[in-house]
Amino acid sequence: MNGLLAWALDVIGFQVTLHDAKLYTNDGTLLPTSQHLVLLVYLQETWIVDVGWGKGFTEPLLTETSFQKDQMAQIYCSSSVSTGYQVKKLSKDGEWKPLYELLLASSTLEDFKERNRYHQTSPDSLFRRYPICILLKPEGYFELRNKQFTMDVNGEKKLESINESQMMNCLSEKFGISLTN
């Protein structure tokens, strides 16, 4: 998705560069290899743009460290690190949780070819194991992952296990998606 957005922004005249990002695990460990494509868009300031991060920020983040952005019931910021920028989200306990590190060295779409092939075809890929659907709302988000529906509204998270027929109903009612066999 970020590749398509980069193309569209370039076509309408924005200066855009593509970058690798290394992800952090839930326990705060930085993965050794990059796993995610992120954009830098250059205006009067430099902005981090990312439409491919499911429950992430929905508006660009300014790269300067003092800038915090309240978006969709979450607060995000970025800070400079030796390799580029670290994108963080404020957790419910008031701690900044790192999401990923955007690497300053620019990339091309070709650099992501093998990784994209893996995500699209490997049985080990998260995106091939089960359905994933996320809908961001101003007050939080809805998420359907495998047979679990999560509703996070104003920081109150509710989880519900659902069966196959409930999944189709959930897709229709919560996400506006109607599937037919």
N, C-alpha and C positions, 0 to 999 in steps of 0.2 A: 504494500500500500504506500509506503514511503517513497518507493521508486517512482510510482505513478504520480504522486504529488510533486516530487522533484521535477519531473518532466513538465507537468502543467505549470508550475511556478516559473520554470525557465522559459516556456513558450510565451508567457504573458509579461516577461521582462525582469523577473527577479533574479538576483545572483544567488545561486544555491550550490552547496557542496554536499556530497554524500560522505558519511563517516561510519566506521565500525563502532559498536558499543559492546563492552564487556558487561555481563549481567552479574548482579549480586544474588546469592541464594537467600532464602528466608532467614538463615542464621548469620547473615552478614559477610559470608565468604565471597570474594571476588573470583569469578570463574576465569581460568587461564586463557581461554580463547574468546574471541568476539562472537556474538550470536545474534546481533541485532543491527539493522540499518537505521541510522538517525540522520536528520538534515540540519545543516546550519544555513540560515538565511540571513543575508547581509543587507541591512537598510542603513540608517544612521548608526544603529547599534547592531550587534550580532545576536541572533535569536536561535534557540534550539526548537526544532519543529519535529513532532513525532506523532503520526496518526496510526501507528502500528502496535501500540503498547496497550492492549485491551482496556485496563482500568486506569490508564494513565491520564496525564494532563491533556486538556482539550484545546488549550490556547497556547501559542508559543511562549517559551520561557526566555527571558533575557539572560545572557550569560554572566552578567555581573553578579558578584556574590551577595550583595545586600538586597537583591530583588527577590521578594516572595510573592507567589501568585496563588490566590484563593480561587479554586476552580472545582465546581461540581462537588461541594462539601469536603474538599481535600485541599491541603496547602502544599505547594511544591516550591523548590528552589534549586538553583545550580550553584556550584562553587568550582573554582579553578583547582585542578590537581596537576601533578607533574606531566601527565600524559594527555590532558585535555580538560574536560568538565565532568564533574560528578553531579548526577541528577538525584535529588532526594525528595522524600515525601514525609510530612510530619505525621507521626503515629499518634494514636489515641492517648498514649502515655506521655506525650510531649517530647519524645525523642525523634530526631531526624533519622529516617531509615533510607540508606542508599539503595537506589533502584539499578542504576548502571553508570558506567564511565564511558563517555563519548571520547573516542581517541581523535586527537587533532589531525593526524595524517589523513588526507582525503582519500576516498575510495571510488571505485566505479561499480556499476551494476554487475559487471563480469566477476568482480571479487566475491559476490554473493551467490554465484551460480550453483556451486556444489552444495552450499548450505541450504539454498532454496529447494534443490532437488531432494535432499535428505528430508526436509520438512514435508514435502509433498508426496514422497513415495515410500519412505522407510516405515515398516511396522512399529519401530521403536519411537517414532516421532510423536510427540504429544498431540499434534494436530491430526494424526491418523488413528489414534487410539479410541477416541470417543468424541461426540459432538461438543462443541464449545460455542456459546453465544453470550455476548456481553452487551448490555445496553446501558449507557451512561445517562443519568438524569440529573437535573440540578440539585436534587437532594441526596443523591447517592447513585447506586447502580443495581441492576438485576444481572445475575449470571446463571447460566445453565451449563453445567460441566458434567458430562456423563449422565448419571441419573440423580444429580443433586442440584436443586435450585437454591440460590442464595439471593437474599434481598437485603441490601445494606442501605438503610434510609436514615439520614442524619446521624450516622455512626452506630446505629443499632443494627446488628447483623442477625438475620434469621436464616437458618438452614433447614431445608426440607428434602428428604429423600422421596423420589417419585418413580413410578413405573413407566413402561413404554407408552401406554395410552395417556397418562398424565403429562408425559413429556410433550406430546403433540398438542395437548390442550394448553400447556404452559407456553409453548412457542407461539401459539395463536393469541392467547390472552395477554401475555406479558410483553411479547416482542413484536406482535403484529405480523408473524410469519406463519403462513398456511402451507403445509406440505401435503401432497397427495401421493399415494403409492403408485 
